[in-house]
Amino acid sequence: MISEGSTPDRPQPVSVQGGRIASLDFIRGIAVMGILAANIFSMGQPFTAYMYPEAFTTGHSDAEDWMWAAQLVLIDGKMRGLFTILFGAGLYLFMEKAWAKGASRWLQVKRLLWLGLFGLIHFYLIWRGDILFAYAVSGLVAVLLFINLSARNQLILGILGYIAGGIFYAIGMTFMQVTADGPKPDSAALSEVRSEFIKAAETDLADGRAETAIQQEGTYLEFVSHTIEEHGTDPLVNAWLLVFETLPLMLIGMALYRFGLFGGEWDPRTQRIWGWAGLAVGGLLTAIIASMTMEGGFTYYNVLAAHIGWSHFPRLFMTLGLAALLALYAPHAGNWIGDRISAAGRAAFTNYIGTSLVMLMIFGNWGFDLFGQLGRVELYVVVLTAWIAMLAWSQPWLIRFRYGPLEWVWRCMTYGKVFALRR
């Protein structure tokens, strides 16, 4: 574990770094697979269907309502949170290697600027649920302002930032839900606000219908034009909003990496206890939120509040619990399936962008024309098929090549030279 007196430019021994890298690869593989299980509903259905079951064009049965609840408890936000923590750990790992070679943080800045460009291409040309641009923005803030802080201060700042974000989300989402779904207010000002909230929800749902028509009957050019015209500023807006979650989790990830969570430097029994405790407490609280949401009936703002406002803190408990348990398991994952999951994690960038590209072809009418045709169960089958594909290609590729395809391109752009790809 790095002590508080350690200097940030002191690289870790190769053996320590190697163990941490292997652990990060395995957990990253789990995360990138889990992210698809969350994102699939805004890829094969209108974007709002990610959270709101009533946005499904195929309807939503009682059984699928319970699947929505299980998804909220087990997957939604947890995989993104886990991936964000790993991204923060990866930022610091990259800087350790850079410092060891005499480079500065500006190499990381260049790397993140290229990532931001990848994110914008992903958003405008493939799928508008992109997270990479927000990662690039939050990563730049983390590297420029907080990379040289002690691990302890990074952890404190991350936790305080996450708490501030939770308060912000809870107040905002609860106000929206109470105002839109509650009794009509007596105040003229509140009545006007209520009308604006209802109008915003209707506009979002109408946008989903327009998106469905384009995916089912339009052209790819119309698809891109719709994204640019109707959602052109979304990357900036989303990056600002996600700073309340993304940046704090990156700082927490940096600190946990430096404290040795991913290198087997914690007491296994303590790590196991805290991991299961985080999963149990967070899972129970999220299950209560899911139950209350179903009991109150699915409304646009009820579901929005459940996802964004109320689940923020339980999500952190579960995310940290998952990180602790997976880090504990990672050193023992050297088997057929574990090696393939680790390979998927080493090629996580390619798998993330690649699955979006594949889903664009599967669902758009310029491909297999399945957009809006599959219900929740069928979409899970698509996810399972994609997981098999990830596990099938990643390891054979990395046996023959040093990097995943997009990892190699990103690396060449970062350093401004062409690296050998074939082993």
N, C-alpha and C positions, 0 to 999 in steps of 0.2 A: 504494500500500500504506500502511496506517495504521502510523505509527511507534510505538514503545513509549512515547513521551512524549505521544502524542495523548490528549486528554481524551475520555471516552465520550460527552459531549454535543455534540461537534462534528460536525454533519451533513456528509455527503459532497456534492460538487457534483451537480447534477441529472443532468448527462450521465453521470457515473460510476455513479450509482444506476440510471439507465435501462438501461445496459448490463448491470449485474448482475441487475436484475429480469428482463430478457429471457432471460438465461442460466439463471436459476433456474426460470423458467416452462418452458423447454424440457426441462431435466433432470427437473423435477417431473412433466412429462407422461410421460416415459419410465418414471419410477419408479411412478407410479400405475397404468400399464398393466401393468408387471412384477409389481406386488403382486397383481393379480388372478390372474396365472398361477401364483402360489404359493398363494393362498388358495382357489382353485377346488376343490381336493381335500377341503377341510373344509367346503365349501358343498354340494357334490353327493354327497358320501360321508360316513360317520361322521367326526366331528371328528378322531379319532386317525389317520385315513388321510392327513392332512397330512404326517405323517412316516413312518407305519408301513404299508407296502404290504399286510401281511396283514390289515389292517382293511378293505380293499376288499370290499364285498359282492358284487362281480362277479368276484372272483378277480384274480390278477395274473400275467400271462404272463412268459416269459423276456424277451421284447422290452420289456415294460413295466418289468421290473426295470432294464434298461439306461436306460430313460427316467427312472426314479427317480434313477439315478446322474447322468445329465445334468442333471436338475433340481437336484440337490444342488450340483453344480459351478457351474452357470450362473445359477441364479435364487434358490434358497432362502436367505433371510437377506440377500442382496445388495441386493435391491430395498427391503426394509424398512430396511436400513442406509443406503442412499442417501437414502431419504425422510426418515429421521431427521436425517441431516446437513443436508439442505435445510431441515428444520423449524428446526434450530438457527440456520442462516443467516437464515431468515425472522424468527425472534425478534429478532435484532439489527437487521435491516432495519426492522422495525416500530418498534423503539426509536429508531433514527435519525430516522425521520419524527416520532415522538412528541416527542423532544427538540427537534427543529427548530420544533415548534409550541408549545413550552413545557409539554408534558405530562410526567408522571413515569411511573415504572415501574408505578404502580398501575393505569394504563390497561391495560397488558399483563396484569397480574394478573386484572383483570376479564374480559379477553378469554379468558384461559386457563380461568377458572372456567366460563364459558359453554361452552367447548370440552369440558370435563369432563362437563358435563350432556349435551351432544350424544353424547359417548362412552357414557354410561350408557344413554341411550335406544337407541342403536345396539346395545349389548350385550344388553340385556334384551328388546327388541322385534323385533330384526332378525337379528343374527348375533353369536354370542358370541366371535368372534375379534377383536373390536374392539381397536384400538391407540390410539384417540384419548384415552381416559381416562388411559392410561399416559403419553401425550405431555403431557397437561395437568399431571399430577403432576410429571413430570420438568422440564417447562417452568417451573413455579412455583419449583422449587428453583433452577433455573438463573438465573431472573430475580431472585429475592430474594437469592441469595447470591453469584452469580458474574458478573452482567451488567456490573459496573463494573471487573472485572479487566482487565488488559492482554491483548491478543490472545495474547501469548506465554504468559502464565500460564494462560489458558483452554485453550490447546493442551496444555500440560504436564499440567494437571489432567485433561483429557479422556483423554490417553494413559495416564496412571497409573491412572485409574479403569477404563479398558477392560482394562488388564493385570490389575488386581485382580479384575475380573469374570471374566476368562478363567481365572485360577487357581481361583477359586471354582467355576466351572462344571466345569472339567476334573476337579478332585478329587471333587466330588459325583457327577458322571455316571459317572466311571470306577469309583468305589466301588460305585455301584448296579449297573453292568453286570457287574463281576467277581463281586460277591456273588450276584446273581440268576442269571447264566448259567454261572458257574464250578462247579467241584466242590462238593458239599455240604460246608460247613465243619465242622470238628471241634468248634469252640466252640459251646456251647449258646446263648450270647448272639447270635453271628453267625447261627446257624441260625434264631433267632427273627426277626432282621432280614431274612434272606432270605425267610422266609415272608411277612413284611409287604410286602416289595417285590413278590413274586409276586401277593399278594392285591390290591395296589394296581393292578397291571397288569390283572388280571382284572376288577376293578371298573371301570376305565376302558373296557375293551372291552365290558363288559356295558352301560355307559352308552351306548356307541355303538349297540348293538343296540336299546336302548330308544328312542334318538333316531330310529333308522331306522323303527321301528314307528310312532312319532308322525308323522313326516314322510309316511309312506306311507299311514297309515290314520287318524290322529288329526285333531284340529282345530288351528287356529292358537292358540286359547286354551290348549290342552294343551301346545303347543310353548312358549309363553311361560311357563306354569306350571312346566314341566320345567326351563327355564333358571333360573328364580328359586329353585326348591326345591333343585335339585342343584348349581347353580353360582352361587348368589347372592353369595358372597364372592369369587369369582374376580377381579373387577376390582381389588380391593385387593391380593390375593395377586400377581397378574400385574404390577401397577404396582411392587410392591416388588422382585420378581425382575428386571423389566426395567430397573430403575434401574442395574443393573450393566452394561447395554449402552446403554440409551436416553439416560440423562443424559450419560455420557461422549461419545457420538456427537454429541449436541446441542452440547456445549462445543467439540468438534472442528469442527463445522459453523460455529459462531460465529467461531472463530479463522480458519478458511479463508476465510470471507466477508471478514473484516477484513483479511486478508493479500492479498486481491485475486484469489483463485483464480477467482471467478465473474465477474470484470470484465475479463479479458484483460490483467492486469497482471503475469503471470509470463512468463518467457522460454518461447516456444512449444516450442522443441526440448527444453529441460529437462523441461517439463511432459509432453511426449509420451513421453519416455524413462521418467520415473517412472510415468506412467500404464500403459504397457505392461508395465513391470517388475512393478507391483503385480498386474495381471491374470495375468501369467504365473506368478509365484511362488505367489500365492494359488490360482490354478486348478490348478496341478500338485499342491499339497499337498492340496487338496480332492478331486482325482481319486484320490489315493492313499487317502484316508480312505474314499471311496465304494467303491473296489476291495476294501479290507480288510473293509468291512462286508458286501459281497456275498459275499465268500469265506467269511466266518464264518457266513453265513446270517442271514436277517432274524429277529431276535428283538426283542421290545419294547424292551428296554434297550440292545441293541446299536445299534439305529437312533436311540434317544433320545440316546445318547452321541455318535454321529456328528453329529447335528444341533446339539446344544447344547454338548457338552463339547469335542470335538476340532476343530470347524470355526470356533471363535470367532476365532482369530487369522488363519487364512487368509481368513476372511470380511472382516476389516478391510482386508487387503491388496487384495482384489478390489474392495471398496466404494470405497476411496480411489482406486484405479486407474480405476474407472468414472467417478467424480466428475471426476478430472483430464481424462480423454479427452473426456467429454461437454461439459465446460466449454470445452475447446479447440475442439470442433466447433460448439457452440451459435451463435457469431457468424456461421457460414456456413450455418445451417439455414433461411435465409429462402426456402424454396421451398414448393411446394404441401403436401407431407407435413410438412415442418418447421413450417410455420405452424399446421397442425392439431394437431400434437403440443404446441406451445407453448400453444395455446388449451386443450387438455385439461389442461395443467398449471395454467393460470390458474383453471380450474374444478375443480381436483383434489379439493377438499372435496366438491363435489357428485358428482363421478365416483366417489369412494370410497364414500360412503354410498349413492349411487344404484345402483351395481352390486350392492351387498349386497341392496338392496331388490328389484332385478330378479331376482337369483338366488333369493331367498326365494320369489318367485312362480313361477319356473321349476321349482324342485325340490320344493316342498311340494305335497301333494295338494289344497290349496286353490287351486293354480295349475295348472301343467302336469304335476305328479305324476311328476317324473323323478328324485327322490332315490333314490340307490342303484342306479339303472338304467344309468348310463353308466360305462364304463371310462375309463382314463387318456387314451386317444386321443380318445374322444368328448368328454371334458371339455376337452381342448385346442381342439377345434372350437368349443365354447361360448365359450372365452376369445377366440378369433379373432373370433367374431361380436360379442362385447362390445367389443373394440377398435375394430372398424369403426363401431359405434354411437357410441362415445366421440368418435372423430375426425369423425364425421358431424354430431353435434349441437353440439359445443363452439364451433367457430368461427362458424357462423351465429348462434348465440345471442349471442356476445360482440360480433359486429358490430352487433347491435341493442340490446344491454344492456351496462351498465357492469361487472356482476359476474355470476358464476354464481349460481343461485338460492339455494343454501345459503350461499355467500360473502356474499351481500347480507344475508340474515337474520342471520348472525353479526356482520357489521359494524354493523348497526342495533342489535343487542343490546349490543355492546361500547360504542358511543358513546351509547346511550340516545336515539336519534332516528332518524327515517326518512329515508334517503338516496334520492335520485332513482335509479331503476333503469334506465329507458329512456334511451338516448343522445339 
